[in-house]
Amino acid sequence: MAKCLKVGDRVKVIAGDLKGQVASIVKVDKKAGKAMLKDLNIRERHVRATQYNPKGGKKTIHVGIDFSNLKEEDK
């Protein structure tokens, strides 16, 4: 399991639907133990209309991948 991951590291997904793909880390959530990878696992969320966003609509977000499913890429 990769424990010391930080933004910019290149990692390889070792489990799940994205197994075998390589990407760099965009954001890390240490409390939840997840990393968001560039151009991988992106979803659309529907946003409710609010005072700040009167139209509402769709927003694309990164969904985190657990640290246990990532491995630092060999250099």
Number of C-alpha atoms within 10 A of each C-alpha: 11 12 12 9 19 15 13 13 14 20 21 19 22 16 15 9 9 14 12 12 12 19 17 20 19 16 17 18 14 13 6 11 13 19 24 23 26 16 11 17 14 14 11 12 11 10 12 12 11 9 8 7 10 9 11 13 12 12 10 10 12 17 15 18 22 17 21 14 18 23 18 17 13 7 4
